[in-house]
Amino acid sequence: MLSSIHRRFAKPLFLASAALLLAGAGLLVWKKVHQPWRPKAPENLEPRAAMEALQGPVTYGNSPALSLLERSKPDLLPAKARPPGTEWRASFIQATQDARLFREMDREVRFNEIWLLGEPSSYKPLLDHLIETKDFTLTRIDQTGLIFRRGGEGWSESQLQQSLSSFSDPREHAYAQAMAATRLIAIHQAEPARKLLESAESSAADVPEVWSGWSRYYMAMAKWDRALDAADKSLAIDPDFMPGIACRAQACFATKRFSEAWEAGERLIASGPNDPSILFYHAKLAHQAHAFQAEIASLQKLISLAELARASTSGYRVYLAQAYAAVNDADNAMDQVTLALLDTSLPKEQRQFADELLGQIKQAMK
């Protein structure tokens, strides 16, 4: 039986790690006894100061940053990224998930700066690549995102504190501190993140972002029980709080509470049906829950999106082959792993894994 093949699903073969996703889930049963506090728009949500700090002349921005740049500073974008519906623009958006794709575009237009706006998990593969390669310097961090420049002075805690000083309301200030802390955690700056979270908790413990921030902090320390407890505290304030549910899903996954994690996964995919990071995480959860048809559907969509953006599909195809094997679909399993092996850029370790899988499929078919 093909389904007896030993299967691994730890991370995509061409990404650094699976992301913690900003998404929603409805598996929890706390009752909302009052309307939770939420930040006011636009001053807490519009990254005006960060936009003013952009210098260009050629700026890369992830999807939220791209939208703002198009409205306010379109001249900073590469000309090829401006027309909607083009292959180059699709690649521009997909590059947060594929560092190789980002480097292809960088060689073509040479970016001077990079603006990564919003939830760090949505651009984690590119962020990890930038931290590792060090040819772009992180020059600014605030509650909304990160700015990297080619050259220039690095960010400082005084710069961050100045960004946060404009929030006079205690809850707004705690919100901004917690949001900044999540970005510090994403760049492996745990100590300044801890200080911000302690300050935020002391001034406004009823802001759910404070507790999702603590949950991410404890995840970075691999303290999964404390991460789950912090996520639950955020959800006690607001049962529909998406970052808290995402944190709970990952903590449940890490502690092998797969049924709870899978229930969250079903709501994750509903909240972002075309988001590559959400699709991959959904496939990962489906795999552990043995929901193989759901896993196949997510991986197929990931491949379609990657093909549209000229990104690598080989890692996804290996996992798709495993999913097909799990449902005894030998022909499709063989097709997918063969396509993955045709990719001449597949690294040695990844190629060895795919070869092993191909051998297992052939043996099971005898």
DATACOR-V616339 format. One record per residue. N is the residue number from 1. PHI is phi in whole degrees, 0 to 359 (* if undefined). Layout:
N,PHI  N,PHI
//
This chain:
1,*  2,298  3,295  4,278  5,297  6,296  7,236  8,237  9,210  10,261  11,197  12,296  13,293  14,245  15,246  16,291  17,194  18,285  19,268  20,282  21,258  22,273  23,200  24,243  25,209  26,237  27,280  28,266  29,240  30,300  31,261  32,277  33,270  34,203  35,283  36,297  37,293  38,230  39,294  40,275  41,260  42,261  43,294  44,269  45,251  46,275  47,280  48,296  49,297  50,295  51,296  52,294  53,281  54,292  55,242  56,69  57,282  58,235  59,244  60,263  61,224  62,292  63,304  64,297  65,293  66,302  67,298  68,290  69,297  70,299  71,279  72,246  73,220  74,297  75,293  76,282  77,277  78,300  79,304  80,292  81,274  82,280  83,294  84,289  85,82  86,269  87,296  88,294  89,293  90,299  91,295  92,302  93,287  94,289  95,297  96,295  97,260  98,214  99,297  100,299  101,295  102,301  103,292  104,299  105,290  106,296  107,294  108,280  109,242  110,52  111,287  112,268  113,211  114,227  115,245  116,250  117,249  118,91  119,302  120,300  121,297  122,286  123,232  124,302  125,303  126,291  127,300  128,300  129,296  130,295  131,295  132,287  133,278  134,66  135,275  136,247  137,259  138,288  139,257  140,211  141,221  142,212  143,288  144,254  145,173  146,228  147,235  148,251  149,228  150,282  151,88  152,93  153,276  154,285  155,295  156,221  157,296  158,294  159,297  160,295  161,297  162,296  163,296  164,276  165,289  166,283  167,266  168,270  169,292  170,304  171,290  172,297  173,294  174,296  175,301  176,296  177,298  178,294  179,294  180,295  181,298  182,297  183,288  184,296  185,298  186,295  187,259  188,67  189,249  190,289  191,293  192,298  193,295  194,301  195,299  196,296  197,292  198,297  199,296  200,296  201,297  202,292  203,261  204,201  205,285  206,265  207,266  208,298  209,300  210,299  211,280  212,292  213,297  214,298  215,300  216,294  217,301  218,292  219,299  220,297  221,269  222,61  223,259  224,288  225,294  226,291  227,296  228,294  229,298  230,294  231,298  232,295  233,294  234,294  235,281  236,293  237,282  238,215  239,299  240,260  241,286  242,297  243,299  244,295  245,293  246,297  247,297  248,296  249,299  250,290  251,295  252,295  253,298  254,295  255,261  256,64  257,265  258,292  259,295  260,292  261,296  262,293  263,302  264,295  265,299  266,296  267,282  268,300  269,290  270,292  271,279  272,213  273,294  274,239  275,271  276,302  277,291  278,292  279,299  280,293  281,296  282,298  283,298  284,297  285,294  286,299  287,301  288,292  289,274  290,60  291,268  292,291  293,295  294,293  295,299  296,299  297,299  298,293  299,293  300,298  301,292  302,300  303,295  304,298  305,295  306,295  307,297  308,299  309,264  310,64  311,268  312,293  313,245  314,297  315,299  316,299  317,293  318,297  319,294  320,295  321,300  322,296  323,294  324,297  325,298  326,294  327,254  328,62  329,259  330,294  331,297  332,292  333,299  334,296  335,300  336,290  337,291  338,294  339,298  340,297  341,288  342,287  343,285  344,291  345,272  346,297  347,300  348,303  349,296  350,292  351,296  352,298  353,298  354,295  355,298  356,298  357,297  358,301  359,297  360,295  361,295  362,299  363,296  364,290  365,279  366,289
//
